[in-house]
Amino acid sequence: MCRNKSTAMTKQQQLQSRKAPLLGEPVRPNVGTNETNRGDCCARILFACMPLFSCAFILAIVYILIYKGDYHPTQTLISNAIAEYEPQQEIIVISFMGATFGILTTLARDVQIRVYFSREGTYTSFLKASNSIGSLANTLSFVGYLLLVFNKYDAEDENLLHDVGGIMFFGLALLYAVLQSALLYKQTRYSLFIKTLFVLMAVTEIALVISFLVDKAPQLQWFTVAAISLYNGLFFVLLWIDPVDEELKEYFFFGFWRKKNANSQGKDRPSVNNGKAAIEMA
């Protein structure tokens, strides 16, 4: 009897002394049931990789302009280079894909935050407002990016839309970075390393924009675009550590996935819309 107690105490001490992973504790699926929050492997990989797709497509624009378009970052603004590059179809398609995955990533992060704080029972009005404002800001930021791409800079009748798109893209992306840093700070699921990384990226974006407004150096605008795309790519880590696949499938497929599972298993999945999705920890 004493030996069993000693063994149990030793295991408990080992668990308490175990260092937390660098990126944070992953959400574990339920043990002993058919329910998990990870969903199937393909869905998890798809949702987690959306930020990487957005980052890759936008960085591809930078690569194409420099190495195929022969635009030098120290001589031309990236917004002007995007508008002048030929063939425009190439830039438009890649930019559209990058913006689309960026908006999908924003929506996925919005759902993840709602599920997280609802699960913890701490989804206050302030957090709801911050999440909604941030999601709207980043979505409009990518809309501004498309306005910047679709409207030629040298066309007098479309010059205003090009400038407005640039302001929306850079300004609203910064607002989103600040709000996300604040929301991430409230999430104990993630390690201090991850939180610090996101804050440093947000500070870098702000510093680059301020420097550009002061110095007007063209290369600073290029660096800002790269920083914004890399920041969005970092959400891969958050979606991988704390996946909410079932809620995302229901959100993006308008509840079709939950209805399908309800018919096959005889019960419904928890809905993200009611704000009460929960995960039973093992």
C-alpha positions as CSV (number, residue, x, y, z in Angstrom):
1,M,0.0,0.0,0.0
2,C,2.8,2.4,1.0
3,R,4.7,1.5,-2.1
4,N,1.7,2.3,-4.4
5,K,1.3,5.7,-2.7
6,S,5.0,6.4,-3.1
7,T,4.8,5.5,-6.9
8,A,1.8,7.7,-7.3
9,M,3.5,10.6,-5.6
10,T,6.6,10.1,-7.7
11,K,4.6,10.2,-11.0
12,Q,2.7,13.3,-9.8
13,Q,6.0,15.1,-9.0
14,Q,7.3,14.2,-12.4
15,L,4.3,15.7,-14.1
16,Q,4.5,18.9,-12.1
17,S,8.2,19.3,-12.8
18,R,7.9,18.6,-16.5
19,K,8.7,21.7,-18.6
20,A,6.0,23.0,-20.8
21,P,6.6,22.7,-24.6
22,L,8.2,25.7,-26.3
23,L,5.2,26.4,-28.4
24,G,2.5,25.5,-25.8
25,E,0.4,22.6,-24.8
26,P,-1.5,20.9,-27.7
27,V,-5.1,20.1,-27.2
28,R,-5.5,16.4,-26.6
29,P,-8.4,14.4,-28.1
30,N,-10.8,12.7,-25.7
31,V,-9.7,9.3,-24.5
32,G,-12.1,6.4,-24.6
33,T,-14.6,8.0,-27.0
34,N,-15.1,8.6,-30.7
35,E,-15.1,12.3,-30.2
36,T,-12.0,14.4,-30.9
37,N,-11.5,18.1,-31.6
38,R,-8.9,17.5,-34.3
39,G,-11.2,16.0,-36.9
40,D,-9.7,14.0,-39.7
41,C,-6.1,14.5,-40.6
42,C,-6.8,16.1,-44.0
43,A,-9.1,18.7,-42.5
44,R,-6.6,19.6,-39.8
45,I,-3.7,20.0,-42.3
46,L,-5.9,22.1,-44.7
47,F,-7.1,24.5,-42.0
48,A,-3.6,24.8,-40.4
49,C,-1.9,25.4,-43.7
50,M,-4.2,28.2,-44.9
51,P,-1.9,30.8,-43.3
52,L,1.1,29.3,-45.0
53,F,-0.7,29.4,-48.4
54,S,-1.5,33.1,-47.9
55,C,2.1,33.9,-46.9
56,A,3.5,31.9,-49.8
57,F,1.4,33.6,-52.5
58,I,2.1,37.1,-51.2
59,L,5.8,36.4,-50.9
60,A,5.6,35.0,-54.4
61,I,4.5,38.4,-55.7
62,V,7.6,40.0,-54.1
63,Y,9.8,37.4,-55.8
64,I,8.2,37.8,-59.2
65,L,8.5,41.6,-59.1
66,I,12.2,41.5,-58.2
67,Y,13.5,38.6,-60.2
68,K,11.1,38.5,-63.2
69,G,10.0,42.1,-63.3
70,D,13.4,43.6,-62.6
71,Y,12.0,46.0,-60.1
72,H,14.6,47.2,-57.5
73,P,13.2,47.7,-54.0
74,T,15.3,50.8,-53.5
75,Q,14.0,52.5,-56.6
76,T,10.3,51.6,-56.9
77,L,7.4,51.3,-54.5
78,I,6.0,47.8,-54.4
79,S,2.5,49.3,-54.9
80,N,3.7,50.9,-58.2
81,A,5.5,47.8,-59.3
82,I,2.4,45.7,-58.8
83,A,0.4,48.1,-60.9
84,E,3.0,48.3,-63.7
85,Y,4.0,44.6,-64.0
86,E,3.1,42.8,-67.1
87,P,1.4,40.4,-67.7
88,Q,-1.1,41.7,-65.1
89,Q,-3.0,38.4,-65.2
90,E,-0.2,36.6,-63.4
91,I,-0.1,39.2,-60.6
92,I,-3.9,39.3,-60.3
93,V,-4.3,35.5,-60.0
94,I,-1.5,35.1,-57.4
95,S,-2.7,38.1,-55.5
96,F,-6.2,36.9,-55.4
97,M,-5.2,33.5,-54.1
98,G,-3.0,35.1,-51.4
99,A,-5.8,37.4,-50.3
100,T,-8.4,34.6,-50.3
101,F,-6.3,32.4,-48.1
102,G,-5.6,35.4,-45.9
103,I,-9.3,36.1,-45.4
104,L,-10.0,32.4,-44.7
105,T,-7.2,32.4,-42.2
106,T,-8.7,35.5,-40.5
107,L,-12.1,33.8,-40.3
108,A,-10.5,30.6,-38.9
109,R,-8.7,32.5,-36.2
110,D,-12.0,34.3,-35.4
111,V,-13.7,31.0,-34.8
112,Q,-10.8,29.6,-32.9
113,I,-10.8,32.6,-30.5
114,R,-14.6,32.3,-29.9
115,V,-14.3,28.6,-29.2
116,Y,-11.2,29.0,-26.9
117,F,-12.7,31.7,-24.7
118,S,-16.2,30.1,-24.7
119,R,-14.5,26.8,-23.6
120,E,-12.7,28.7,-20.8
121,G,-15.9,30.6,-19.9
122,T,-14.1,34.0,-20.2
123,Y,-15.5,35.4,-23.4
124,T,-16.3,38.9,-22.2
125,S,-17.8,41.7,-24.2
126,F,-14.4,43.3,-24.5
127,L,-12.9,40.2,-26.0
128,K,-15.8,39.8,-28.3
129,A,-15.5,43.4,-29.6
130,S,-11.7,43.0,-30.0
131,N,-12.1,39.8,-31.9
132,S,-14.8,41.1,-34.2
133,I,-13.1,44.4,-34.9
134,G,-9.8,42.6,-35.6
135,S,-11.4,40.1,-38.0
136,L,-13.2,42.8,-39.9
137,A,-10.0,45.0,-40.0
138,N,-7.9,42.2,-41.5
139,T,-10.6,41.1,-44.0
140,L,-10.8,44.7,-45.2
141,S,-7.0,44.8,-45.3
142,F,-6.9,42.1,-47.9
143,V,-9.8,43.8,-49.8
144,G,-7.6,46.8,-49.8
145,Y,-4.7,44.7,-51.1
146,L,-6.9,43.6,-54.0
147,L,-7.9,47.2,-54.7
148,L,-4.2,48.1,-54.9
149,V,-3.6,45.2,-57.4
150,F,-6.7,45.7,-59.6
151,N,-6.3,49.4,-60.1
152,K,-3.5,50.8,-62.2
153,Y,-1.5,53.5,-60.5
154,D,-0.9,55.5,-63.6
155,A,-4.5,55.7,-64.6
156,E,-5.9,59.0,-63.4
157,D,-9.5,57.8,-63.0
158,E,-8.4,54.9,-60.8
159,N,-5.5,56.5,-59.0
160,L,-7.6,57.2,-55.9
161,L,-8.7,53.5,-55.5
162,H,-5.1,52.4,-55.8
163,D,-4.1,54.8,-53.0
164,V,-7.1,53.8,-50.8
165,G,-6.3,50.2,-51.3
166,G,-2.7,50.8,-50.1
167,I,-3.9,52.7,-47.0
168,M,-6.4,49.9,-46.1
169,F,-3.9,47.1,-46.6
170,F,-1.1,48.6,-44.5
171,G,-3.2,50.5,-41.9
172,L,-5.8,47.8,-41.1
173,A,-3.1,45.0,-41.1
174,L,-1.3,46.9,-38.3
175,L,-4.6,47.3,-36.3
176,Y,-5.2,43.5,-36.6
177,A,-1.6,42.8,-35.4
178,V,-2.1,44.9,-32.3
179,L,-5.5,43.4,-31.5
180,Q,-4.2,39.8,-32.0
181,S,-1.3,40.4,-29.7
182,A,-3.7,41.5,-27.0
183,L,-6.0,38.5,-27.5
184,L,-3.1,36.1,-27.7
185,Y,-1.8,37.4,-24.4
186,K,-5.1,36.3,-22.8
187,Q,-4.8,32.8,-24.1
188,T,-2.9,30.6,-21.6
189,R,-2.8,27.7,-24.1
190,Y,0.2,29.2,-25.9
191,S,3.7,29.6,-24.5
192,L,5.5,32.9,-23.7
193,F,7.8,32.2,-26.7
194,I,4.9,32.2,-29.1
195,K,3.3,35.3,-27.6
196,T,6.6,37.2,-27.7
197,L,7.2,36.2,-31.3
198,F,3.8,37.6,-32.3
199,V,4.4,40.8,-30.4
200,L,7.8,41.3,-32.0
201,M,6.3,40.8,-35.5
202,A,3.6,43.4,-34.7
203,V,6.2,45.9,-33.4
204,T,8.3,45.2,-36.6
205,E,5.3,46.0,-38.8
206,I,4.6,49.2,-36.9
207,A,8.2,50.3,-37.0
208,L,8.4,49.7,-40.8
209,V,5.3,51.7,-41.5
210,I,6.4,54.6,-39.3
211,S,9.9,54.6,-40.9
212,F,8.3,54.6,-44.4
213,L,6.1,57.6,-43.5
214,V,9.1,59.4,-42.2
215,D,11.8,58.5,-44.8
216,K,9.7,57.6,-47.8
217,A,12.3,54.9,-48.7
218,P,10.7,52.5,-51.2
219,Q,12.4,49.4,-49.8
220,L,10.6,49.9,-46.5
221,Q,7.3,49.3,-48.2
222,W,8.6,46.1,-49.6
223,F,9.8,45.0,-46.2
224,T,6.4,45.9,-44.7
225,V,4.5,43.7,-47.2
226,A,6.9,40.8,-46.4
227,A,6.4,41.3,-42.7
228,I,2.6,41.4,-43.0
229,S,2.6,38.2,-45.0
230,L,5.0,36.4,-42.5
231,Y,2.8,37.6,-39.6
232,N,-0.2,35.9,-41.2
233,G,1.8,32.8,-41.9
234,L,2.5,32.5,-38.1
235,F,-1.1,31.6,-37.5
236,F,-0.2,28.1,-38.7
237,V,1.3,27.6,-35.3
238,L,-1.8,28.6,-33.4
239,L,-4.1,26.6,-35.6
240,W,-1.9,23.5,-35.3
241,I,-1.5,23.7,-31.5
242,D,-5.2,24.3,-30.8
243,P,-7.2,22.9,-33.7
244,V,-10.9,23.5,-33.8
245,D,-11.5,21.4,-37.0
246,E,-15.1,20.4,-36.2
247,E,-16.1,24.0,-35.6
248,L,-14.3,25.2,-38.7
249,K,-15.9,22.5,-40.9
250,E,-19.3,23.5,-39.5
251,Y,-18.5,27.2,-40.0
252,F,-17.2,27.0,-43.6
253,F,-19.7,24.4,-44.7
254,F,-22.7,26.2,-43.1
255,G,-23.5,23.3,-40.8
256,F,-23.5,20.7,-43.5
257,W,-20.7,18.7,-41.8
258,R,-22.5,18.6,-38.4
259,K,-25.7,17.5,-40.0
260,K,-23.8,14.8,-41.9
261,N,-22.2,13.5,-38.7
262,A,-25.5,13.7,-36.8
263,N,-27.1,11.4,-39.4
264,S,-24.2,9.0,-39.3
265,Q,-23.6,9.0,-35.5
266,G,-27.1,9.8,-34.2
267,K,-26.1,13.1,-32.5
268,D,-25.0,16.6,-33.3
269,R,-21.6,18.1,-33.0
270,P,-21.4,21.3,-30.8
271,S,-22.1,24.4,-32.8
272,V,-19.6,27.3,-33.0
273,N,-22.5,29.7,-33.4
274,N,-23.9,29.1,-29.9
275,G,-20.5,29.9,-28.4
276,K,-20.6,26.8,-26.2
277,A,-18.2,24.5,-27.9
278,A,-16.1,22.5,-25.4
279,I,-13.4,20.0,-25.3
280,E,-13.2,17.3,-22.6
281,M,-9.6,17.0,-21.6
282,A,-8.2,13.6,-20.9
